[in-house]
């Protein structure tokens, strides 16, 4: 559910805490950066409307989508009532009103729980139709419209604040220096300050009330206290209740306006954190060319059904997922998989919705439409990851709960210390206490983690990397050992002809043609590989006669005027075909991990001995780029292990090609998980007591190992079961995505740590400076706003993050901490230069004038 009214992470914590107390709620997490609520509840005990009411009771609201749609096909009021009842029962629908006379449906629903496309499908399934097309366009705009209205309101309040605050500050400064002044000028200042305090700053009072009513304290409490003390003390001076030569109307107004400016800029910057995801959603095609009854018709994308035949011409977007039935073309899939080169596809290959057809016209059959399409599933996974909480974020939430009360205590201590210890005037103590309240607002601390997570997950989606949740994103950066399955991960996963070695007077084409003709009656993978190789050479094949297969040995068949025998050495031995002279070649091929298939022939009318005419080597070849991807992992400082159920000879050959030295071969699917567990428990690789282990696989047999590993990484071209068990999914199936995922995780984790160190240092380091009287409340408000903007901007740097091919000599925390002295050193020097002389100066020599502290 999209939320409105949040001002800081303490607001998010308050919603979580109170919703978890509601009967029927199993889990509630609020992501402050995206202002969304992810809630799991028992629908038999609780409904959507009750959740919205609970959120409103806490003091916040849920952004609802509202739309009016023209409907056709209603015959009477009974139809209207039936449709209204049906729509009201749908998950996420808050209000459904169907007017028979107007032929319109008014819907109020929760974006995220349901979509306009789903509700449109319900209306059509009930036997009615929508006159209006393009439900997906409306749906995408609704939440954005709600956010835009909120941003516009913030902008208007900011402008109002600036209009009244800037003249107020200028007049106050000139008045303090005796440059201007007139009779009743305090009342003019009071009027301007009142507008800012109770119009521009009213939200802070509302937020304070909500927070205190729930037994907590958030940023609004600090802002309200700081600005109100300045305003009401000045009000008392204006009406003669308190005697003082100075008023501080401009201080309260400046605090509110500067905080407004910071929040406005922060909100705009936060909107950019999800730009990549919005761009991904915008890739959807709007229409599709569907073939119905032999005719082509342009159909709205929401009306495409599974099984429809769709035509895509060069330059057009593929509207939905499907399987090609006719035609060949190259497809640009970079927007989905992150692959820069177009991918050639033909009949039987899968196409992905939103990719672009670059060359020829194709026909394909739709297999996944609507919310089941690859693009929709990617968007759903990214949103889920962004809505989850990383372990480090839970720590910052705990800090936020106690931070505000502690700051209020420090501000009170500052006030009393200046009065009773420094023997200063109450106005001096008040100004310093206000500065402490304002500088310590913990907004930046709350934004440190979620903004980085949002940008990191969106950046991953851009590159075809999907993180299941933010915990996986954080943990992937700590990986020490990567275990790679061989078949389908490092290798293509299907046998291919690698060598054709002819003997005697036979040529390469003659050997493969005879063998493929005989094998065309076989269903064995090796036979299929031989037939495929012949077809790729465009050789003419003959149908085999008297075909006979010998399980585990080979085949024999009649092809033209020859009897052809194909198989391994045991097959040749059984047929008494001599192979001694070919042994060196066979051993060489087997050493390289290839299967040697011998081809022997004899005339059909001759019962004599067959002669070997050639050897065909078949092997499961490396995936394109696999060697480079593994080198990349090694440069990232990771220990690599290859695990496979294949024999030792084949496994060692593949490992040698890619540069992996540690191999587990002849391992059953169940034993793969055991091997992962041994590495985790024993730390048998590297100098790790408890290594973080990642498993990369693609098949059903890899699912137990993927689940056992600390981080499971599934190749997207594999099975749904493997992807369900994994924490990271690589859509493209390209092994280089493993390095990109780990590198992106490291970059995201480093950004989070940088954000937290900056936010905590900024808040904590400037508190004593403010308490010492060296920081004006106005400058404190500006500095606090800058802190939040810095954190969001630092997170946005991840959008340009690139894979770093190096082995870090220090941990992410250590690298970040090394930056701290560079920040702290200048601050300490500055503090000594300012505070040192003050310690030697008599107290009476320090005079506070208006908003300017003159030392």
Secondary structure, 3 states (H helix, E strand, C coil): CEEECCCCHHHHHHHHHHHCCCCCEEEEEEECCCCEEEEEECCCCCCHHHHHHHHHHHCCEECCEEEEEEEECCCCHHHHHHHHHHHHCCCCEEEEEEECCCCEEEEEECECCECHHHHHHHHHHCCCEECCCCHHHHHHHHHHHHHHHHHHHHHHHHHHHHHHHHHHHHHHHHHHCCCCCCCCHHHHHHHHHHHHHHHHCHHHHHHHHHHHHCCCCCHHHHHHHHHHHHHHHHHHHHCCCCCCCCCCHHHHHHHHHHHHHHHHHHHHHHHHCCHHHHHHHCCCCCEEEEEECCEEEEEEHHHCCCCCEEEECCCCECCCEEEEEECCEEEECHHHHCCCCCEEECCCCEECCCCEECCCCEEEEEEECHHHCHHHHHHHHHHHHHHCCCHHHHHHHHHHHHHHHHHHHHHHHHHHHHHHCCCCCHHHHHHHHHHHHHHCCCHHHHHHHHHHHHHHHHHHHHCCEEECCHHHHHHHCCCCEEEEEHHHHHEEEEEEEEEEEECCCCCHHHHHHHHHHHHCCCCCHHHHHHHHHHHHCCCCCCCCEEEEEECCCEEEEEECCEEEEEECHHHHHHCCCCCHHHHHHHHHHHHCCCEEEEEEEEECCCCCCCEEEEEEEEEEEECCCHHHHHHHHHHCCCEEEEECCCCHHHHHHHHHHHCCCEEECCCCHHHHHHHHHHHHHHCCCCCCCCCCEEEEECCHHHHHHHHHCCEEEEECCCCHHHHHHCCEEECCCCCHHHHHHHHHHHHHHHHHHHHHHHHHHHHHHHHHHHHCCCCCHHHHHHHHHHHHHHHHHHHHHHHHCCCCCCCCCCCHHHHHHHHHHHHHHHHHHHHHHHHHHHHHCCHHHCEEECCEEEC
